[in-house]
Amino acid sequence: MVVSMTGFGRSKKESERCSITVEVKTVNHRFCEFNFRMPRQLLKIEDKLKKKLSEHILRGRVEVFVTLSGEAITNRKVHIDWALLDEYYQYINSIKQKYGLTDTISLKELVAREEMISIEEYEEENDELESLVISAVEDAVLGLKQMRQVEGEALQQDISDHISQMKNRLIQLKEYTPVVVSQYKERLTKRMQEFLAGQIDDVRILTEVAIFAEKVDINEELKRLNSHIQQFEKILLLDEPVGRKLDFLVQEMNREVNTIGSKSNDSSIAAEVVEMKSLIEKIKEQVQNIE
């Protein structure tokens, strides 16, 4: 089954304390790469989330967005630096005594100093939150997987249509090959008749035709191209990631068509080569979307 590397999945989970929304998006990539955007307190379960995602995604760039709302997941407490506060208080008193000041030290002045009194956050172990996030990620990736499969079916159909056209072009090329040699023999015979006043050297003609036939022979390229197409069709039906295999075969198909084009000196074959290269380019674009 062909699976696209492009997809999107979303899930939302709620508990009494909070609400969790997970969005998973995938795009084309040579390998499998994960990128997470989520609250800091969830970073400790990133590896667990990667493992869960890897069960369903084998290739592509994966972007995961996790948002939390509701009751705070972190606790806060007031931290007082008593030693610094005592030193500051004594410092103020020393200034008052030295200069004979009568101003009083207010509580407001003391607590306004951030370096002395601050609010610290600390995380609590929360198994419920962890389970909720993992569950939301799993639901989101299942939705994404379904979308990738639907898109993959469309890709497979489109590629199969292009492959069918390639096979038709291949049949045309096989039919053109002997015609090209025959036409060359006729042209050569006509020229020799014109230059030699009707005295034709049959041996010379046959020799020249044989050399020409060997030079423009594309049968081996056609056989290899046909083999690549057959392999391509078989791989399309495999129930596993096939993108890289198909990409390799597309390159091989393109190589054979280029060789055919370089050997050809016939306009009909050249026209077929142009059409086949266009089809291969379209197939290549689609294959790059396949997992």
C-alpha positions as CSV (number, residue, x, y, z in Angstrom):
1,M,0.0,0.0,0.0
2,V,1.3,3.4,-1.0
3,V,1.3,5.9,1.9
4,S,1.8,9.6,1.4
5,M,4.3,11.5,3.6
6,T,1.9,14.5,3.8
7,G,-0.8,14.4,6.5
8,F,-2.4,16.1,9.5
9,G,-4.0,14.8,12.6
10,R,-5.6,16.5,15.6
11,S,-6.8,15.3,19.0
12,K,-8.2,16.8,22.2
13,K,-8.3,15.2,25.6
14,E,-9.7,16.6,28.8
15,S,-9.6,15.8,32.5
16,E,-10.9,17.5,35.6
17,R,-7.6,19.5,35.9
18,C,-6.7,20.4,32.3
19,S,-7.4,20.2,28.6
20,I,-4.8,18.9,26.1
21,T,-4.7,19.5,22.4
22,V,-2.3,17.7,20.1
23,E,-1.7,18.4,16.4
24,V,0.6,16.2,14.3
25,K,1.7,17.4,10.8
26,T,4.0,15.6,8.4
27,V,5.7,16.7,5.2
28,N,8.3,15.2,2.8
29,H,11.7,14.3,4.1
30,R,14.4,11.8,3.1
31,F,14.5,10.4,6.6
32,C,12.2,10.4,9.7
33,E,12.7,13.6,11.7
34,F,10.7,14.7,14.8
35,N,10.2,18.2,16.0
36,F,8.2,19.0,19.2
37,R,6.6,22.2,20.4
38,M,5.1,21.7,23.8
39,P,5.3,23.0,27.4
40,R,8.6,22.6,29.2
41,Q,7.1,20.2,31.8
42,L,6.4,17.7,29.0
43,L,9.9,17.5,27.6
44,K,10.7,14.6,29.9
45,I,8.2,12.4,28.0
46,E,9.5,13.4,24.5
47,D,11.2,10.0,24.0
48,K,8.0,8.2,24.8
49,L,6.1,10.3,22.4
50,K,8.7,9.6,19.6
51,K,8.3,5.9,20.2
52,K,4.6,6.1,19.9
53,L,4.8,8.1,16.7
54,S,7.4,5.8,15.2
55,E,4.9,2.9,15.4
56,H,2.9,4.7,12.7
57,I,5.4,7.0,10.9
58,L,8.5,5.6,9.2
59,R,9.5,8.5,7.0
60,G,8.9,12.2,6.7
61,R,9.4,15.4,8.8
62,V,7.1,15.2,11.8
63,E,6.0,18.3,13.6
64,V,4.1,17.9,16.9
65,F,2.3,20.7,18.7
66,V,1.0,20.1,22.3
67,T,-0.9,22.8,24.2
68,L,-2.2,22.7,27.7
69,S,-5.0,24.8,29.2
70,G,-6.9,24.8,32.5
71,E,-5.5,24.3,36.0
72,A,-1.8,25.0,36.3
73,I,0.3,21.9,35.9
74,T,3.2,23.4,37.9
75,N,3.0,24.5,41.5
76,R,4.5,27.7,42.9
77,K,6.0,28.7,46.2
78,V,7.5,31.9,47.6
79,H,11.2,31.8,48.1
80,I,12.9,34.3,50.6
81,D,16.6,34.8,50.7
82,W,16.7,35.5,54.5
83,A,20.4,36.0,54.6
84,L,20.4,38.7,52.0
85,L,17.3,40.3,53.5
86,D,18.9,40.5,56.9
87,E,22.1,42.0,55.3
88,Y,20.0,44.6,53.4
89,Y,18.0,45.5,56.6
90,Q,21.3,46.0,58.6
91,Y,22.7,48.0,55.7
92,I,19.7,50.4,55.8
93,N,20.0,50.8,59.6
94,S,23.7,51.6,59.3
95,I,23.0,54.3,56.9
96,K,20.3,55.8,59.2
97,Q,22.6,55.8,62.2
98,K,25.6,57.2,60.3
99,Y,23.6,60.1,58.9
100,G,21.1,60.6,61.7
101,L,18.1,59.7,59.6
102,T,14.7,59.1,61.2
103,D,13.0,57.4,58.2
104,T,11.4,54.0,59.0
105,I,12.0,50.9,56.9
106,S,8.7,49.8,55.3
107,L,7.7,46.3,54.5
108,K,6.9,47.4,51.0
109,E,10.6,48.4,50.4
110,L,11.8,45.0,51.5
111,V,9.4,42.8,49.6
112,A,9.9,44.9,46.4
113,R,13.4,43.5,45.9
114,E,13.1,40.6,43.5
115,E,16.5,39.3,44.4
116,M,15.3,38.7,48.0
117,I,11.8,37.5,47.5
118,S,10.8,35.5,44.4
119,I,8.2,33.0,43.2
120,E,9.6,29.7,42.2
121,E,7.8,27.0,40.1
122,Y,8.3,23.3,40.6
123,E,6.9,20.4,38.8
124,E,5.0,17.5,40.3
125,E,5.0,14.0,39.1
126,N,1.7,13.6,37.3
127,D,1.1,10.2,35.8
128,E,-2.4,11.2,34.8
129,L,-1.1,14.1,32.7
130,E,1.5,11.9,31.0
131,S,-1.1,9.2,30.1
132,L,-3.5,11.9,28.8
133,V,-0.8,13.4,26.5
134,I,0.3,10.0,25.2
135,S,-3.3,9.1,24.5
136,A,-3.9,12.4,22.7
137,V,-0.8,11.9,20.6
138,E,-1.9,8.4,19.6
139,D,-5.3,9.5,18.5
140,A,-3.8,12.4,16.5
141,V,-1.3,10.2,14.7
142,L,-4.0,7.7,13.9
143,G,-6.0,10.5,12.2
144,L,-2.8,11.5,10.4
145,K,-2.2,8.0,9.3
146,Q,-5.6,7.7,7.8
147,M,-5.1,10.9,5.9
148,R,-1.7,9.7,4.6
149,Q,-3.3,6.4,3.4
150,V,-6.1,8.2,1.5
151,E,-3.6,10.5,-0.1
152,G,-1.4,7.5,-0.9
153,E,-4.2,5.8,-2.8
154,A,-4.6,8.9,-4.9
155,L,-0.8,9.0,-5.5
156,Q,-0.8,5.3,-6.5
157,Q,-3.6,5.8,-9.0
158,D,-2.0,8.8,-10.6
159,I,1.4,7.1,-10.8
160,S,-0.2,3.9,-12.3
161,D,-1.8,6.1,-15.0
162,H,1.6,7.5,-15.9
163,I,3.1,4.0,-15.9
164,S,0.4,2.8,-18.3
165,Q,1.3,5.6,-20.6
166,M,5.0,4.7,-20.3
167,K,4.2,1.1,-21.3
168,N,2.3,2.4,-24.4
169,R,5.3,4.6,-25.3
170,L,7.6,1.6,-24.9
171,I,5.5,-0.4,-27.4
172,Q,5.8,2.4,-29.9
173,L,9.6,2.5,-29.5
174,K,9.8,-1.2,-30.1
175,E,7.9,-0.8,-33.3
176,Y,10.0,2.1,-34.5
177,T,13.4,0.4,-34.1
178,P,13.3,-1.9,-37.2
179,V,11.6,0.8,-39.3
180,V,14.5,3.2,-38.6
181,V,17.1,0.7,-39.9
182,S,15.0,-0.1,-42.9
183,Q,14.5,3.6,-43.7
184,Y,18.3,4.1,-43.4
185,K,19.0,1.3,-45.8
186,E,16.6,2.8,-48.4
187,R,18.2,6.3,-48.1
188,L,21.7,4.8,-48.4
189,T,20.7,2.7,-51.4
190,K,19.2,5.8,-53.1
191,R,22.2,7.9,-52.5
192,M,24.6,5.3,-53.8
193,Q,22.5,5.0,-56.9
194,E,22.7,8.7,-57.4
195,F,26.5,9.0,-56.9
196,L,27.5,5.7,-58.6
197,A,25.1,5.9,-61.6
198,G,23.2,2.8,-60.7
199,Q,26.2,0.6,-59.9
200,I,25.4,-0.5,-56.4
201,D,27.8,-2.3,-54.1
202,D,25.4,-4.6,-52.1
203,V,28.2,-5.7,-49.8
204,R,29.1,-2.1,-49.0
205,I,25.4,-1.2,-48.3
206,L,24.9,-4.2,-46.0
207,T,28.1,-3.3,-44.1
208,E,27.0,0.3,-43.6
209,V,23.5,-0.8,-42.6
210,A,25.0,-3.2,-40.1
211,I,27.2,-0.6,-38.6
212,F,24.3,1.8,-38.4
213,A,22.0,-0.8,-36.9
214,E,24.5,-1.5,-34.2
215,K,25.0,2.2,-33.4
216,V,21.3,2.9,-33.1
217,D,20.3,-0.4,-31.5
218,I,18.2,0.4,-28.4
219,N,16.9,-3.1,-27.7
220,E,18.9,-3.6,-24.6
221,E,17.8,-0.2,-23.2
222,L,14.2,-1.2,-24.0
223,K,14.5,-4.5,-22.2
224,R,16.0,-2.8,-19.1
225,L,13.3,-0.1,-19.2
226,N,10.6,-2.7,-19.5
227,S,12.1,-4.6,-16.5
228,H,12.2,-1.4,-14.4
229,I,8.6,-0.7,-15.2
230,Q,7.6,-4.3,-14.2
231,Q,9.5,-3.9,-10.9
232,F,7.9,-0.6,-10.3
233,E,4.4,-2.0,-10.7
234,K,5.2,-4.9,-8.2
235,I,6.7,-2.5,-5.6
236,L,3.7,-0.3,-5.8
237,L,1.6,-3.2,-4.4
238,L,3.9,-4.0,-1.4
239,D,2.5,-3.4,2.1
240,E,5.6,-1.6,3.3
241,P,7.4,1.8,2.8
242,V,8.3,1.9,-0.9
243,G,9.3,5.5,-1.5
244,R,13.0,5.0,-1.7
245,K,12.8,1.9,-3.9
246,L,10.5,3.7,-6.3
247,D,12.8,6.7,-6.3
248,F,15.8,4.5,-7.3
249,L,13.8,2.9,-10.1
250,V,12.7,6.3,-11.4
251,Q,16.3,7.3,-11.7
252,E,17.2,4.1,-13.6
253,M,14.2,4.5,-15.9
254,N,15.4,8.1,-16.7
255,R,18.9,6.8,-17.4
256,E,17.6,4.3,-19.9
257,V,15.4,6.9,-21.7
258,N,18.4,9.3,-21.9
259,T,20.5,6.6,-23.5
260,I,17.7,5.9,-26.0
261,G,17.6,9.6,-26.8
262,S,21.3,9.8,-27.3
263,K,21.3,6.9,-29.8
264,S,18.3,8.0,-31.7
265,N,18.6,9.9,-35.0
266,D,14.9,9.5,-35.9
267,S,12.3,12.2,-35.2
268,S,9.6,9.7,-34.2
269,I,11.8,8.0,-31.6
270,A,13.0,11.5,-30.4
271,A,9.3,12.5,-29.9
272,E,8.6,9.4,-27.9
273,V,11.7,10.0,-25.8
274,V,10.5,13.6,-25.0
275,E,7.1,12.2,-23.9
276,M,8.6,9.5,-21.8
277,K,10.9,12.0,-20.0
278,S,7.9,14.2,-19.3
279,L,6.1,11.2,-17.8
280,I,9.1,10.2,-15.7
281,E,9.4,13.7,-14.3
282,K,5.7,13.5,-13.3
283,I,6.2,10.1,-11.7
284,K,9.3,11.4,-9.9
285,E,7.4,14.3,-8.4
286,Q,4.7,11.9,-7.0
287,V,7.2,9.4,-5.8
288,Q,8.9,12.0,-3.7
289,N,5.6,12.3,-1.7
290,I,5.6,8.5,-0.9
291,E,6.8,7.1,2.5
